[in-house]
Amino acid sequence: MREVAIIGVGMTKFGELWEQSIRDMFAEAALKAMDDAGVKKIDSFYVGAMSSGLYTYQEHLSSLMADYMGQIGVPGLHVESACASGGSAVRAAFIEVASGMSDIVLAGGVEKMWDVEDGTIVLATASDQEYEAYNGVTFPGLYAMMARVYMEKYGLTREELAQVPIKNHKHSVNNPNAQYPFEISLNDVLKSSMVADPLRLMDCSPITDGAAALILCPLERAKEFTNKPVKIRGVGAATGPIALHDHRDLTRLDAVKLAGERAYRMAGLSPSDISFVEVHDCFSIAEIIVAEELGFFEYGTAGKAIAEGQGTYGGKVVINPSGGLKAKGHPVGATGAAQVIEAYYQLTGKAGARQVPNAKFGMTQNMGGSGGSCIVHILEAL
Amino acid sequence: MADSARYHREKFHRYILEAQKFDSGFVSLPNRYVDPYSGSRSYEKINLKGTGTILSYTIIHIASDQFAHTTPFPVAIIETDEGARLTVMVTDCDINDVKIGARVELVFRKIMEEGESGIINYGYKAILI
């Protein structure tokens, strides 16, 4: 297997992009990534999108995106794994480069979420349609049921849980691509409208339009394109049950643990080597459970640790320097690719005021559904 | 999301609570060819008695359009006495009485309508006992 590097990245601003279609957004991100890497022609590409069909009545993204990013003729593939689609696209591109099949491969993701009125029903397709969504449960509802058990089992308070979005919003202030780059107070969280008890609006990632893209190539060729490539040192992926009720422990996300272990093993690293991690904080409770499954904190302790500052600058590990899904925004299919872009910025010293100092290794964790799939990447500064 | 053909296929689970007990001990309400954990394909069919315990719950305040008219409503993950796990609405109760560990019984109820002229979809909800 060949070693693989990232040589260029590009993304749209995240937010309500009323003037841009799904093709506009992906083309913008892809062209920025190609310009960043200095490549005019790619060998192949992967586009992650959770549900372009339900959101925009547009499928066949391989053809559409090749056409609109000026790469007609190049092989492409639409990758779907719910909210882990973007991370899955990066992994697929990694495999294609590592295998020797292709040299210059674009990996990205996109979601156009603001064109539909009832987005709740689209997101519910990532759950078990016949045995969860049929009975009225929403995605916030599933994570609320995890939060309920976690809070009862470990004594996590509502105020401690609120510290996750408060921290992520604080980080987002320095991210020019973030959807909601402003700080929020404890009162803002506790007084926000109830979505699925105990989760309130400020516990939930927003509805976001956006796209993100990266260019991968063999590490041995990376210096042809850039002085500062980032190596993809470890990749781990795993699946879990489609329905939350089939998780044997409702406070655990087994797929995250498995994916993390596989990535650590490939990288030859452990949690103490990681300076920052972009995690899938689709809901506040998710960041807490994920931080435990990835080995940064003992089970039952991450919520209190984050509330005490262990998840920010100067703490044990900087969690979501970008602002995370909550504040940067969560265009579901783009999120996993955008997480890797944040790692690229951090590891090349391009993260501006949100730079994590002296970062050698960073991690990204992208998750589908209520833990039904998970992709973890470990990135290395060269 | 429901439509007539899908509804027809699911009738065994939505009308008579027929489940599978695999030789590993795993109990599944949805029909499966294989136990997702042990890989066993050997099972017996059992009918659930309909009683169980709440493992977790939430109160849904923002629902999809199909259920928006009934908010706020409780939804719970329950484990039946036979060991099957289900996600169901909890109905006919004061929402403050829904608790982890509460005993419930499954009752046959209308779940939704497929628009103005479609079929009515039924299934099970839980009541507190």
Chai-1 contact restraints between the chains, C-beta under 6 A:
chainA,res_idxA,chainB,res_idxB,connection_type,confidence,min_distance_angstrom,max_distance_angstrom,comment,restraint_id
A,D118,B,D65,contact,1.0,0.0,6.0,A-B,restraint_1
A,T120,B,S64,contact,1.0,0.0,6.0,A-B,restraint_2
A,I121,B,S64,contact,1.0,0.0,6.0,A-B,restraint_3
A,Q129,B,M1,contact,1.0,0.0,6.0,A-B,restraint_4
A,E130,B,E10,contact,1.0,0.0,6.0,A-B,restraint_5
A,Y131,B,P30,contact,1.0,0.0,6.0,A-B,restraint_6
A,E132,B,T87,contact,1.0,0.0,6.0,A-B,restraint_7
A,N135,B,T87,contact,1.0,0.0,6.0,A-B,restraint_8
A,N135,B,V88,contact,1.0,0.0,6.0,A-B,restraint_9
A,N135,B,M89,contact,1.0,0.0,6.0,A-B,restraint_10
A,G136,B,F67,contact,1.0,0.0,6.0,A-B,restraint_11
A,G136,B,V75,contact,1.0,0.0,6.0,A-B,restraint_12
A,G136,B,M89,contact,1.0,0.0,6.0,A-B,restraint_13
A,V137,B,V75,contact,1.0,0.0,6.0,A-B,restraint_14
A,V137,B,T87,contact,1.0,0.0,6.0,A-B,restraint_15
A,G141,B,T58,contact,1.0,0.0,6.0,A-B,restraint_16
A,G141,B,I60,contact,1.0,0.0,6.0,A-B,restraint_17
A,G141,B,V75,contact,1.0,0.0,6.0,A-B,restraint_18
A,A144,B,T58,contact,1.0,0.0,6.0,A-B,restraint_19
A,M145,B,S56,contact,1.0,0.0,6.0,A-B,restraint_20
A,M145,B,T58,contact,1.0,0.0,6.0,A-B,restraint_21
A,M145,B,I77,contact,1.0,0.0,6.0,A-B,restraint_22
A,R148,B,S56,contact,1.0,0.0,6.0,A-B,restraint_23
A,V149,B,S56,contact,1.0,0.0,6.0,A-B,restraint_24
A,M194,B,H61,contact,1.0,0.0,6.0,A-B,restraint_25
A,V195,B,H61,contact,1.0,0.0,6.0,A-B,restraint_26
A,V195,B,I62,contact,1.0,0.0,6.0,A-B,restraint_27
A,A196,B,T58,contact,1.0,0.0,6.0,A-B,restraint_28
A,A196,B,I60,contact,1.0,0.0,6.0,A-B,restraint_29
A,D197,B,T58,contact,1.0,0.0,6.0,A-B,restraint_30
A,D197,B,I59,contact,1.0,0.0,6.0,A-B,restraint_31
A,H245,B,I77,contact,1.0,0.0,6.0,A-B,restraint_32
A,H245,B,R85,contact,1.0,0.0,6.0,A-B,restraint_33
A,H245,B,T87,contact,1.0,0.0,6.0,A-B,restraint_34
A,D246,B,R85,contact,1.0,0.0,6.0,A-B,restraint_35
A,L250,B,S56,contact,1.0,0.0,6.0,A-B,restraint_36
